[in-house]
Amino acid sequence: MTWILTASGADYHLTGTAILGPEARPILIDDIAHHLAIINRFTGATSRPYSVAEHSLLCCDIAQRAGAPAFVQLAALMHDAHEAYVSDASSPAKTAINGYSMAGGGVPAWTVFENEHMKAVREHFNLRTAFAGYGGFIRELDLQALATERRDLTAYESERCAGWPILGEGGPTPIRPLEWAHLNTTYREHTTWQEWREDFKNRFHRLQADVKASTAARFAC
């Protein structure tokens, strides 16, 4: 069995000959929002349930506060959308999987697998250009979100825990947590996964409408 059943009841094929068919990979925003609102980050090692959907909304908020245009905010919101289909393996797990598959002279298996679905989702929503032009910016805000999540939601203590090289620790410019965002508030803790799902969908539709309006205005000039 090489496919998953999505929340809407569709078969999404991860690999196999079926992927050659036109309906092999139905990509729906309702499925994405639903899946991401239930999938937890940090393999669940947080002080409360913390979903990929909530993380994605935080990244979108960072982009908005930085003054990014709507299409970049949309890309920030959707940067992990493919995880609705491949799930959210932790960065250390991805590194380990790549290491195992490359040990015998193979390819970095997780990266190859994930990138295939990442590209499909981004192409479906016309976001590949945004990531091509603003990929570094989106990666930076993703790391700012990560640093904030570690501060507010994990048991990390600098005195007893190893540093995280992914955050540039030990280098000249480590990534700092956000001063304006706090993820351990009562409001966030009491927000249900259904509410995060709806927030994700509403943000997506609003930004998509903003992008379309901006594009129409540009061509009208």
C-alpha positions in Angstrom: 0.0 0.0 0.0 1.6 3.2 -1.2 -1.1 5.8 -0.7 -2.8 7.5 2.2 -6.5 8.3 2.8 -7.0 12.0 3.3 -9.5 13.6 5.7 -11.9 14.3 2.7 -11.8 10.6 1.8 -9.5 10.8 -1.2 -6.6 8.5 -2.0 -3.3 10.4 -2.3 -0.6 8.2 -3.8 2.9 8.7 -2.4 4.6 6.6 -5.0 4.0 3.7 -7.5 2.6 3.5 -11.0 -0.7 5.1 -10.0 1.0 8.5 -9.7 0.9 8.7 -13.5 -2.8 9.1 -13.4 -4.4 12.6 -13.3 -6.2 12.0 -10.0 -3.3 10.3 -8.2 -2.5 13.3 -6.0 -5.6 15.4 -5.1 -4.3 18.5 -3.4 -7.0 20.3 -1.4 -6.7 23.2 1.0 -9.4 21.6 3.2 -7.3 18.5 3.6 -4.1 20.4 4.2 -5.6 22.6 6.9 -7.2 19.6 8.6 -4.1 17.4 8.6 -1.7 20.2 9.7 -4.0 21.2 12.5 -3.7 17.7 14.0 0.0 16.9 13.2 2.2 18.0 16.1 5.6 19.5 15.8 8.7 18.3 17.8 7.2 14.7 17.6 4.9 15.8 20.4 7.7 16.8 22.8 6.0 20.1 23.7 4.3 21.4 26.9 1.0 21.4 25.0 -0.2 20.2 21.6 1.5 22.4 19.0 0.5 21.8 15.5 2.1 22.5 12.1 -0.9 24.7 11.4 -0.2 26.9 14.3 3.5 27.0 13.4 2.5 28.0 9.8 0.3 30.8 11.0 3.1 32.1 13.2 5.4 32.1 10.2 2.8 34.0 8.3 2.5 36.5 11.1 6.3 37.1 11.0 6.2 37.7 7.3 3.3 40.2 7.7 5.1 42.1 10.5 8.2 42.3 8.3 6.1 44.0 5.6 6.2 41.2 3.1 3.7 41.3 0.2 0.7 39.1 0.3 2.2 36.4 -2.0 5.2 36.0 0.3 2.9 35.8 3.3 1.0 33.1 1.5 4.2 31.2 0.8 5.1 31.5 4.5 1.8 30.1 5.5 2.1 27.2 3.0 5.8 26.4 3.5 5.1 23.1 5.3 1.8 22.3 3.4 3.3 19.2 1.9 3.6 17.8 5.4 -0.2 17.2 5.2 0.8 14.2 3.0 4.3 13.2 4.1 3.9 14.1 7.8 6.3 16.1 9.9 9.4 14.2 10.5 11.8 16.1 12.9 14.9 17.6 11.3 17.1 15.1 13.2 15.1 12.2 11.9 15.4 13.5 8.4 19.1 13.7 8.8 19.3 10.2 10.2 17.2 8.8 7.4 19.3 10.5 4.8 22.4 9.2 6.5 21.2 5.6 6.4 20.2 5.7 2.8 23.5 7.4 1.7 25.7 5.0 3.8 25.6 2.4 1.0 26.2 4.9 -1.7 22.5 5.8 -2.2 20.6 9.1 -2.4 19.4 11.2 0.6 16.1 9.3 0.6 14.0 11.6 2.8 15.0 14.7 1.0 14.2 13.2 -2.4 10.9 11.9 -1.2 9.9 15.1 0.6 11.0 17.4 -2.2 8.8 15.6 -4.7 5.7 16.3 -2.8 6.8 19.7 -1.7 7.2 20.8 -5.3 3.9 19.3 -6.3 2.0 21.2 -3.6 3.8 24.5 -4.3 3.2 24.1 -8.0 -0.5 23.4 -7.4 -0.9 26.7 -5.5 1.4 28.7 -7.9 3.9 29.3 -5.2 7.1 28.1 -6.8 8.1 31.6 -8.0 7.6 33.0 -4.5 9.8 30.4 -3.0 12.4 30.9 -5.7 12.6 34.6 -5.0 12.1 34.6 -1.2 13.2 31.2 -0.1 16.0 32.6 2.1 13.6 35.1 3.8 11.1 32.3 4.4 13.8 30.0 5.8 14.9 32.8 8.2 11.4 33.4 9.6 10.9 29.6 9.9 14.0 29.5 12.1 12.8 32.5 14.1 9.6 30.6 14.8 11.7 27.5 15.7 13.7 29.5 18.3 10.5 30.9 19.8 8.9 27.5 20.0 11.9 26.1 21.7 11.9 28.9 24.3 8.2 28.7 25.0 7.1 25.1 24.5 10.0 22.7 25.1 12.1 21.6 28.1 15.2 23.0 26.6 17.7 24.5 29.1 21.0 25.9 27.8 22.8 24.7 30.9 22.1 21.0 30.4 21.0 20.6 26.8 23.1 20.6 23.7 23.0 23.6 21.4 21.1 23.6 18.2 23.4 24.3 15.2 20.3 24.8 13.0 19.8 28.0 15.0 23.3 29.2 14.4 24.4 28.6 18.0 28.1 28.8 18.3 28.3 31.1 15.3 28.4 34.9 15.1 24.7 35.5 14.5 22.5 33.0 16.3 18.7 33.1 15.6 16.9 34.7 18.5 13.4 34.1 19.7 10.7 36.6 18.8 10.2 39.2 21.5 6.6 40.0 20.4 5.3 36.4 20.2 4.6 34.2 23.2 3.3 30.7 22.6 2.7 29.7 26.1 -0.3 31.9 26.7 -3.7 30.7 28.0 -5.4 31.8 24.8 -3.2 29.7 22.6 -3.4 26.7 25.0 -7.2 26.8 25.0 -7.5 27.3 21.2 -8.8 24.0 19.8 -7.3 22.2 16.8 -10.6 22.9 14.9 -10.1 26.6 15.5 -6.5 26.4 14.2 -7.8 24.5 11.2 -10.3 27.3 10.4 -7.7 30.0 11.1 -5.4 28.4 8.6 -8.1 28.1 5.9 -9.3 31.6 6.5 -5.8 33.0 6.2 -5.2 31.1 3.1 -8.4 32.3 1.4 -7.8 35.9 2.4 -4.2 36.0 1.2 -5.1 34.2 -2.0 -7.8 36.9 -2.7 -5.2 39.6 -1.9 -2.7 38.1 -4.3 -5.3 37.9 -7.1 -6.4 41.5 -6.5 -2.8 42.7 -6.5 -2.1 40.8 -9.7 -5.2 42.2 -11.4 -4.3 45.8 -10.3 -0.8 45.4 -11.7 -2.0 44.2 -15.1 -4.7 47.0 -15.2 -2.0 49.7 -15.0 
